[in-house]
Amino acid sequence: MKAWSIWLVMWLGSLALGNVCSSAFYPTDPDLRWRYRNLNDNQVYIQTFIPTGPGTLLEQRRFASRTETTQWTCTPQGLRTLPEGDLPIPGGSVRMTKLTGVIIPSNETWRVGGRWIYRYELKGRIAVFDLAGFLEVENRIVAKETINVPAGRFEALRVEASFRGEFGIGFGGKATYWFAEGVGVVKQVSEGTFGGQSSELIELVR
């Protein structure tokens, strides 16, 4: 195979992979900027996406005092993320060692009745005990409805998520997300064994 044809195959492959880095209901356009407010503590943050390769991108959430990042891997099935390093928890730490499934599914799932599951395997330590466990999340798209937030009025798909896990003790919870096509998450409300987090979209700058 000639050098130019090898380059063409690689270039087309990178385009095909790049297209799966953004879904209709979770756009990752680097020219967009989302501004959210946490309803728990009224903190405001800016969310943006930065491509880091043909099949990866970095999500940044910039608060006034800190920046949180998520490294996404793009697949034909959807977006995946496996956080690196140990995460602090009361009395110890935990590491996510394996992900089964996708966090944000590909476009064909985004319809009322759509459903997807993902699961993390966990390892870590509490006090002097080494532990293993899991976190499993089931997501169901249950309705299409109108929702009002400071950023405006949106037709959105309502996703009901339930999660359960075990890490020394059992834990669980639930969350509701509203995803608008071409916008992404416009509101989320969650509660669980260790508390919850709620936020809403203030502004989307194109």
N, C-alpha and C positions, 0 to 999 in steps of 0.2 A: 504494500500500500504506500502511495506517495506521501511525502511529508504534509502537503497541503490538505490531502484527504483525511489524514490522521487528525490534523488540527481542526478540520470541519466537524468531524465526529465528536471530538472533545468539546468544541464550542456549543454544538447543538445539545449535547448531553448536559452541559452546565445550564443552558437555558431551560431545559425541561425540568431540571432539579430546582432551579431558581423559582419557577412558577409555583411550586408546591410550598414555598415559604410564606405564602399569604393566602388566606381563605376569604371568601366573601364576607364571612361574619367575624373574622379576626384579621383585618388588614394590617400589614406590616410595612407599609410604604414609608421609606425614610424621610419623605417630604411632609409627612403628617406629624402633628403634635397634639397629644391628648392632655387635658388638665383635669384632674380628679380631686375630690375632697373626701377624706376619711370621715365618716359620720361618727365614729367612736370618739375621736379626739380633735376633730376639725382641722387636721393637718392637710395641706394641699401639696400635691406632687405633679410633676410633668412626666409623661411617659413618651418615649421615643424608641425607634428601632434603628439599628445600624447593621447593615450587611457585613459579615466578617469572612465570607467565603461563598462558593457556589451553592453550598448546602447548609450554611449556618448563618445565624444572625444573633445580635445581642439586643436584648430589651433593657432599657434603662428607666428607672423611676427615681427622679431627682426631687428629694425633699429639701427643705431649707437647711437642714443640718447633716444630711447624709444622702448617699446614692445607693440604691439597690439594683443589682443586675441579675438577669436571667439569660443563660446561653441556650438558645434553641437549636435543635437539629431538625432539618426539613426532610420528610420522607413522603412518598406518594400517599401514605395513609394519613398523614397529618404531622403536627409539630410535637416534638418530644424534648424533654429536658430532664437531665439527671444531675442535680446539684452536687458540686464537688466539696469535699472536706466535711469536717464534723460540725453539726449544728448544735448549739447549746440548748439544753432542756433542764428543767428543775432537777438538781441533784446529779447531773451527768451530761452526756452528749449522745447524739445519734447520727449515723451516716446512712444515706440512701445508696444502696449498692447495686440495685438493678431495677429497671423499669420495664414492665410489660404493658403494651398498648400505647396509645397516644393521648396527650393532654388536650390538644385542639385537633379535632378530626378534619378530614378533607371535605370538600364541598357537598358531596352526595349525602352526607349524614344530616346536613342542615335543613331539616323539614320537621313538621310536627309528627311525632312518632319516632324520630331518630333516637338512637341510643348508643352509648359507648362506655366502656369500662377500662380503667387503667389501674395498675397495682405497682407499688414500690415495695421492695424487700429492704428491711432495716437491720442494721447491726449497730451496737454501741455499748455504753456502760452507764449504769446508775449505781452510785456509791462504789462498792467493790465488786459488783456483779456484772459480768459480760452477758449481754442479752441479744437475742435475735427476734425479729418480729416482722410485721407487714402493715401497710396502709393501702386500702382498696377503695376506689371511688367509682360509683355508678352514676352516670349522667343520663337524664331523659329529657327530651324536648317535648314539653307537655302542651304548649299553646302558643298562638301568635296573638299579641295584644298590644294596645297603645300604652305607652308609659311617658310620663312627664318628668324631666329632670332639669336642672338649671341650664344645661346646654340646649334644651328644646324638647320638642314632642316627637317621639319615634315610634314606628311600628317595629316591634321586636319579638324575637323568639324567647320564650321563657324556659330556662333550663333548670330542672330540679336535680340537685346532686346530693347523694347520700354517701357518707364515708364511714368506714369502720376499720378498726385496726387493733393490733396487740403489740405491746412492748413492755413487758413486765406486768402490765394491767391492760384490760380491754378499754378501748375508747371509741368514740363515734361522734357523729354530728350530721348536719345538713346545711345546704346552701342553696340560694336561688340567684340565678344570673339572668339578666336581660341582654341579649345580643341583637344589635341592629345591623342589617346588611350594609356594608360599606363603611361602617363606623366601628363596630366591635362592641365591647362591654359598655353599656350605658349605666348600669346599676348592678350592685351585688349586695346580698344580705346573707350572713352566715352565723351559725351558732354551733357550739360543740362542747365536748367535755372540758376543754381547756380555754373556753371563751370563743369569741367570734370576731368578725371584721365586716364592716359595711362601708361602701363607697358609692359615689355617684359622679357622673361626668358633668363638669362645669363648662368645658369649652373644647371644641375640636377645631384646630387651625389647619387649613389646607394650604 
